[in-house]
Amino acid sequence: MTADRLTILHVYPRQMGVSGDRGNVAALVRRAAAAGLDTEVVEYAPGGALPTAADVVVVGNGPLSAMRSLGADVARIGAPLRDLAGSGVPVVAVGGGFDLATNEVVPTEGAPVAGFGVFDARAVRGAERRVNYFVLETRYPLLDGAATRVAGFEDHATRIELAAAVTPFADVVSGGGNQAGSPVEGAIVGTSFGTHTQGPILPLNPQLTDAVLAAATARVGREYTPDAAQTETVDRYAREARATIDRYVDKAFKRIA
């Protein structure tokens, strides 16, 4: 962070950005602006020079074909991304980006795809496909008084195998989670989290956006204070959308089934 400017590193926006994942970046930018913080978004493409410093890293959703095509580049930038996460930089990895941020993605056919290794886990393809609305109770550390109930959408056929010491991102209220019928979803390491919650997740759950920005600023000795007056309208929309998903999720599951 330089002065009041946060650097948001968006990794593979073209290859891993098929589910409105730029919305997660936009949520961070706009939420930071409401709190008086300027931002700079740096997009990293394969073969480029990975920035040596960042305040937040975002990796979005993408197909297995994209992950395979990125193999050599993933191996090249994996260690620097692990170093960023290890230094307290929040990494937000969603959908296929979460799979790619584990140690490896194991397909139903062909060789495993090495991941970034931010999360000590494996993403094993070939599980029963889950295409559902998602309601969770997150374990990610939020600001005091923030709602822990988050919502979104899951669409994947991946079983996540967490190492014993890894904390899940959330407890499942409705949805599939790390495995079909699993009581937990995603993973947390330090201030980073991975999840199959799409939607995108941050605009729908602004309390998570606040938590990520608070972690990013605290790392450099700054305090993040949301401006509730500036975000009142969008917060209300997000709250009402989450409440609607929560209220009708069982009926939605029945229709999808």
C-alpha positions as CSV (number, residue, x, y, z in Angstrom):
1,M,0.0,0.0,0.0
2,T,1.4,3.4,-1.0
3,A,0.0,6.3,1.0
4,D,-3.8,5.7,0.8
5,R,-3.7,3.6,-2.4
6,L,-4.5,-0.1,-2.3
7,T,-3.1,-2.4,-5.0
8,I,-5.5,-5.1,-6.1
9,L,-3.9,-7.8,-8.1
10,H,-6.3,-9.6,-10.4
11,V,-4.7,-12.9,-11.6
12,Y,-5.7,-14.3,-15.0
13,P,-8.8,-12.1,-15.5
14,R,-9.4,-13.5,-19.0
15,Q,-8.7,-17.2,-18.4
16,M,-10.2,-17.3,-14.9
17,G,-13.1,-14.9,-15.0
18,V,-16.1,-16.6,-16.4
19,S,-18.6,-16.0,-13.6
20,G,-18.7,-12.3,-13.3
21,D,-15.6,-12.3,-11.2
22,R,-14.7,-8.8,-12.2
23,G,-17.6,-7.9,-9.9
24,N,-15.5,-9.0,-6.9
25,V,-12.7,-6.6,-8.0
26,A,-15.3,-3.8,-8.6
27,A,-16.8,-4.4,-5.1
28,L,-13.3,-4.0,-3.5
29,V,-12.7,-0.8,-5.5
30,R,-16.0,0.8,-4.7
31,R,-16.0,-0.2,-1.1
32,A,-12.5,1.1,-0.6
33,A,-13.5,4.4,-2.3
34,A,-16.5,4.8,0.1
35,A,-14.0,4.5,3.0
36,G,-11.7,7.2,1.4
37,L,-9.1,4.8,0.0
38,D,-7.9,5.0,-3.6
39,T,-7.1,1.7,-5.4
40,E,-5.1,0.6,-8.3
41,V,-6.1,-2.6,-10.1
42,V,-3.3,-4.6,-11.7
43,E,-4.3,-7.4,-14.1
44,Y,-1.8,-10.2,-14.4
45,A,-1.7,-12.2,-17.7
46,P,0.3,-15.4,-18.4
47,G,3.9,-14.7,-19.1
48,G,3.9,-11.2,-17.7
49,A,5.8,-9.8,-14.7
50,L,4.0,-10.6,-11.5
51,P,4.1,-7.6,-9.2
52,T,6.3,-8.1,-6.2
53,A,3.9,-6.3,-3.9
54,A,0.1,-6.2,-3.7
55,D,-2.5,-5.6,-1.0
56,V,-5.3,-7.9,-2.2
57,V,-5.1,-10.8,-4.7
58,V,-8.2,-12.0,-6.6
59,V,-8.4,-15.2,-8.6
60,G,-11.8,-16.0,-10.4
61,N,-13.6,-18.9,-11.8
62,G,-12.6,-20.8,-14.9
63,P,-12.7,-24.2,-16.6
64,L,-10.3,-27.1,-16.4
65,S,-9.1,-26.4,-19.9
66,A,-8.0,-23.0,-18.8
67,M,-6.1,-24.4,-15.9
68,R,-4.3,-26.9,-18.1
69,S,-3.3,-24.1,-20.5
70,L,-1.9,-22.1,-17.6
71,G,0.2,-25.0,-16.2
72,A,3.7,-23.6,-16.8
73,D,2.7,-20.1,-15.7
74,V,1.0,-21.4,-12.5
75,A,4.3,-23.2,-11.6
76,R,6.2,-20.0,-12.2
77,I,4.1,-17.7,-10.0
78,G,3.0,-20.1,-7.4
79,A,5.8,-19.4,-4.9
80,P,5.4,-15.6,-5.1
81,L,1.7,-15.9,-4.6
82,R,2.3,-18.2,-1.6
83,D,4.7,-15.6,-0.2
84,L,2.1,-12.8,-0.6
85,A,-0.5,-14.9,1.3
86,G,2.1,-15.9,3.9
87,S,2.9,-12.2,4.5
88,G,-0.8,-11.5,5.3
89,V,-2.0,-10.3,1.9
90,P,-5.6,-11.5,1.5
91,V,-6.0,-13.9,-1.5
92,V,-9.7,-14.2,-2.6
93,A,-10.0,-17.4,-4.8
94,V,-13.4,-18.3,-6.2
95,G,-14.7,-21.3,-8.1
96,G,-12.1,-22.8,-10.3
97,G,-9.7,-20.2,-8.9
98,F,-10.1,-21.8,-5.6
99,D,-9.3,-25.2,-7.1
100,L,-6.2,-23.7,-8.8
101,A,-5.1,-22.2,-5.5
102,T,-4.9,-25.6,-3.8
103,N,-1.9,-27.9,-4.2
104,E,-3.4,-29.7,-7.2
105,V,-6.4,-30.3,-9.3
106,V,-7.1,-34.0,-10.0
107,P,-9.2,-34.4,-13.1
108,T,-11.2,-37.5,-14.0
109,E,-8.9,-38.1,-16.9
110,G,-5.3,-37.1,-17.5
111,A,-2.5,-35.9,-15.3
112,P,-3.2,-33.7,-12.2
113,V,-2.8,-30.0,-12.7
114,A,-0.4,-28.4,-10.2
115,G,-1.9,-25.5,-8.3
116,F,-0.6,-22.4,-6.5
117,G,-0.5,-24.2,-3.2
118,V,-2.0,-21.2,-1.2
119,F,-4.4,-23.7,0.4
120,D,-3.2,-27.0,1.7
121,A,-5.8,-29.0,-0.1
122,R,-6.6,-31.0,-3.2
123,A,-9.5,-30.3,-5.7
124,V,-10.7,-33.7,-7.0
125,R,-12.9,-33.6,-10.1
126,G,-15.7,-36.1,-10.8
127,A,-17.9,-35.5,-7.8
128,E,-21.7,-35.2,-8.1
129,R,-22.4,-31.9,-9.7
130,R,-23.9,-29.3,-7.4
131,V,-25.8,-26.4,-9.1
132,N,-27.6,-24.7,-6.2
133,Y,-28.1,-21.6,-4.3
134,F,-25.7,-21.5,-1.4
135,V,-26.3,-20.4,2.2
136,L,-23.4,-20.5,4.6
137,E,-22.2,-19.3,8.0
138,T,-18.7,-18.0,7.4
139,R,-15.8,-18.5,9.7
140,Y,-13.7,-15.8,8.0
141,P,-13.0,-13.0,10.6
142,L,-15.4,-10.2,10.0
143,L,-15.7,-6.7,11.5
144,D,-17.4,-6.5,14.9
145,G,-21.2,-6.9,14.5
146,A,-21.1,-8.0,10.9
147,A,-23.5,-10.8,9.8
148,T,-21.9,-14.2,9.4
149,R,-24.6,-15.5,7.1
150,V,-23.4,-15.3,3.5
151,A,-25.1,-16.4,0.3
152,G,-24.4,-17.1,-3.3
153,F,-24.4,-19.8,-5.9
154,E,-22.4,-23.0,-6.4
155,D,-21.9,-24.8,-9.8
156,H,-19.2,-27.4,-9.7
157,A,-18.4,-31.1,-9.6
158,T,-15.3,-31.0,-7.3
159,R,-14.5,-32.6,-4.0
160,I,-12.2,-30.5,-1.9
161,E,-9.9,-32.5,0.4
162,L,-8.6,-30.2,3.1
163,A,-5.5,-31.0,5.1
164,A,-6.2,-31.6,8.8
165,A,-5.0,-28.2,9.9
166,V,-6.9,-26.2,7.4
167,T,-9.9,-24.2,8.6
168,P,-13.0,-24.3,6.3
169,F,-14.3,-21.0,5.0
170,A,-17.8,-21.7,6.2
171,D,-20.3,-24.1,7.7
172,V,-23.0,-25.1,5.2
173,V,-26.6,-24.2,5.9
174,S,-27.9,-25.1,2.5
175,G,-25.9,-26.4,-0.4
176,G,-23.2,-29.0,-1.2
177,G,-20.0,-27.6,0.1
178,N,-16.6,-29.3,-0.2
179,Q,-18.2,-32.6,-0.8
180,A,-21.8,-33.6,-1.5
181,G,-23.6,-33.2,1.7
182,S,-20.5,-31.8,3.4
183,P,-21.0,-29.7,6.5
184,V,-18.2,-27.3,5.5
185,E,-17.3,-25.2,2.5
186,G,-14.0,-23.7,1.2
187,A,-10.8,-23.0,3.1
188,I,-9.1,-20.2,5.1
189,V,-5.4,-19.7,5.5
190,G,-4.4,-16.5,7.4
191,T,-6.3,-13.7,5.8
192,S,-7.0,-15.6,2.6
193,F,-10.1,-17.6,1.7
194,G,-11.2,-19.9,-1.1
195,T,-14.7,-20.9,-1.9
196,H,-17.0,-22.2,-4.6
197,T,-19.5,-19.5,-3.8
198,Q,-20.1,-17.6,-7.0
199,G,-22.5,-14.8,-7.8
200,P,-20.0,-13.0,-7.5
201,I,-19.6,-13.4,-3.8
202,L,-18.3,-9.9,-2.6
203,P,-21.0,-7.6,-4.0
204,L,-23.7,-9.9,-2.5
205,N,-21.9,-10.1,0.8
206,P,-20.4,-6.7,1.5
207,Q,-19.4,-7.7,5.1
208,L,-16.8,-10.0,3.4
209,T,-15.5,-7.1,1.3
210,D,-15.1,-5.0,4.4
211,A,-13.3,-7.9,6.1
212,V,-10.8,-8.3,3.2
213,L,-10.2,-4.6,3.1
214,A,-9.7,-4.4,6.8
215,A,-7.1,-7.2,6.7
216,A,-5.3,-5.5,3.8
217,T,-5.1,-2.2,5.6
218,A,-4.2,-3.7,9.0
219,R,-1.3,-5.4,7.4
220,V,0.3,-2.0,6.7
221,G,-0.6,-0.5,10.0
222,R,-3.8,1.3,8.8
223,E,-7.4,1.1,9.9
224,Y,-10.3,0.5,7.6
225,T,-13.6,2.1,8.6
226,P,-16.6,1.6,6.3
227,D,-18.7,4.6,5.6
228,A,-22.2,3.2,6.2
229,A,-23.9,6.4,4.9
230,Q,-22.3,6.0,1.5
231,T,-23.0,2.3,1.2
232,E,-26.5,2.3,2.8
233,T,-28.4,1.6,-0.4
234,V,-26.1,-1.1,-1.9
235,D,-25.9,-2.7,1.6
236,R,-29.7,-2.9,1.7
237,Y,-29.9,-4.4,-1.8
238,A,-27.4,-7.0,-0.8
239,R,-29.1,-7.8,2.5
240,E,-32.5,-8.2,0.8
241,A,-31.0,-10.5,-1.9
242,R,-29.3,-12.7,0.7
243,A,-32.6,-12.8,2.7
244,T,-34.5,-13.9,-0.4
245,I,-32.0,-16.7,-1.2
246,D,-32.2,-17.8,2.5
247,R,-36.0,-17.8,2.5
248,Y,-36.5,-19.7,-0.7
249,V,-33.4,-21.9,-1.0
250,D,-35.2,-25.1,-0.1
251,K,-37.8,-24.6,-2.8
252,A,-35.1,-23.7,-5.3
253,F,-33.3,-27.0,-4.5
254,K,-36.5,-28.9,-5.1
255,R,-37.0,-27.2,-8.5
256,I,-33.4,-27.8,-9.5
257,A,-33.5,-31.5,-8.4
